[in-house]
Amino acid sequence: MGIAHSGLSGIVAATTDLSTTGNNIANAGTVGFKGSSVQFADVMAGDVGGGVSVSSMRQTFTQGSILGTGNDWDLAISGRGFFKVTGSGGAEGTVKNDFYTRNGAFGLDSKGYVQSGTGMRLHMYKPTVIGATTIFPVTTNTEEIRIKQDDTQAKTTAVLTGQFNLNAASAASGIATADATPPASVTTDIDPSSATTYDHAVTSAIYDSVGTKHTLNSYFRKDLQNADGTSLWSVFTQSLKDDGTTYPTTGTDSIYAGTVTFDANGVLSKIKTPATAGTTNTDATVYDLTATPQVVGSTSLTIDTGIGTVGISGTVTMNIDSTTQYSSDFRIVQIGQDGYASGSLTNIGIDEGGVITASYSNGSTSKIGKIAMFAFNSPNGLRQEGGVLWGKTNNSGDPRPGSAGESIFGRIKSQSLESSTVDVTQQLVNLITAQRNFQANAKMISAGQEMNQVVLNI
């Protein structure tokens, strides 16, 4: 009879509801888990209702709570994006199936790959270096993240930077009588061993091509103080090599590096430096705010270190942009250089944009990649694969790559995990409701059987 068929369909539907609710409750503590609910539809047998069927299983892709963990490779997404992962099996370079997850509990395996507890490897966008800028082109062609423990390669010093205040109260040496090219001061260098031959000194570390550390000492001497308030300083250098020898080899000698001129307000207005480092008769004006038109090509001095493996064949530059001459004590506002020794990996950092930055013992950093993010037009159309993994389907649409922090993809929170979206209290209520539905439909089948027995007894 129809009542029995309707009751049977109700039991099937209630059983599915009970199973789904039980699965939700069981995964209330699963990282990145999204709860599901069962959708029902009535069944018609002609003009008469014929029971119920399961029309769909709907996943609840709401945002889960984000909880801190302290583990660098625990990652949570605050938004609608997914991580892309692939299995760790198969030979290197083989094509693997792509999966998507919200479970950001990752760590490093023995080979340095970033993977989940089930062996799924996290993907990233590869870096592209353009000049001094690193970018991460967004593409579907991602690669597995691998953190190598190799020491970073040493980098020779090519550019030094320095911002100083030279004391305007310093007395002019009187060695130079005009701003000539070259000035007369170049024929009378300073004696690094005698502080009375210069006004200010600066010490900088420099590195050669294999990371050996040397020292470059720079000396400033005020040579001219003009009646109009302008002044000229000469700059000299001496290198101290790692073996204790100097360049020039005589410790009382120094190398001419150029002259700097300040206007009456103490602002840097002109720089002259050797066109060929270390020479004294090829001065070139590289910066001149007093000329018409102004010369603003460079604010750097060219320096001969005498160490062939430093910079370019021993030559480096020192950018002294924003250096001033005020009537106050000599001050080093900023000083730096771009070289470093080799270094070992000390830390990995991940910012909210998903950029992975490696830090090394030598103070250098390197951007390894950017965690790949993907979104779907219809997340409910994704196929559940187990292990808090989803696969694409025709209903979900193709995965769309994007960057963390942009649009719907969301930001990445490192040292954090996204908790399950399951509300246990609500699920327990659903469980009671599904159980009552099951019991009611079982009663319908029992009633149908009794009615059949009555007919058979006639």
Secondary structure as UniProt FT lines:
FT   HELIX           2..26
FT   TURN            27..29
FT   TURN            31..32
FT   STRAND          36..45
FT   TURN            46..47
FT   STRAND          48..59
FT   STRAND          66..68
FT   TURN            72..73
FT   STRAND          74..78
FT   STRAND          82..87
FT   TURN            92..93
FT   STRAND          98..101
FT   STRAND          105..108
FT   TURN            110..111
FT   STRAND          113..116
FT   TURN            117..118
FT   STRAND          120..125
FT   STRAND          128..130
FT   TURN            131..132
FT   STRAND          133..135
FT   STRAND          143..144
FT   STRAND          159..165
FT   TURN            168..169
FT   HELIX           184..187
FT   TURN            192..193
FT   HELIX           195..197
FT   STRAND          200..207
FT   TURN            209..210
FT   STRAND          213..225
FT   TURN            227..228
FT   STRAND          231..240
FT   TURN            242..243
FT   STRAND          246..247
FT   TURN            251..252
FT   STRAND          255..262
FT   TURN            264..265
FT   STRAND          267..274
FT   TURN            277..278
FT   STRAND          283..288
FT   STRAND          300..304
FT   TURN            308..309
FT   TURN            313..314
FT   STRAND          315..319
FT   TURN            321..322
FT   STRAND          331..337
FT   STRAND          345..350
FT   TURN            352..353
FT   STRAND          355..360
FT   TURN            361..362
FT   STRAND          365..371
FT   STRAND          373..375
FT   HELIX           379..381
FT   STRAND          383..384
FT   STRAND          389..391
FT   TURN            394..396
FT   STRAND          400..402
FT   TURN            404..405
FT   TURN            407..408
FT   STRAND          411..414
FT   STRAND          416..418
FT   HELIX           424..456
//
